[in-house]
Amino acid sequence: MRSTTQPWGIIFYRAATLLAVLIVLFAVFNFFDNLSEGEPVVPLFALALAVIVWMIGLGCRYVSNAREDARLQHETKRV
């Protein structure tokens, strides 16, 4: 029987992706605001932060999937 709940890694991945998208949107709006003032500055720090947040979420998903696969392999060997 399959569980209907999501593993924590998937939940962290989705939350990190949502946070990274919000950071990128903030960076894009900031860029266009600076562009309208005549100072086009690309917010590299914000974009790098978004990538780091997303990669942490991706790592959580990878670890969670690996643990889930190992658990399923262990259960199938017992049966």
Secondary structure by P-SEA (a helix, b strand, c coil): cccccccaaaaaaaaaaaaaaaaaaaaaaaaaaaaaacccccaaaaaaaaaaaaaaaaaaaaaaaaaaaaaaaaaaaac
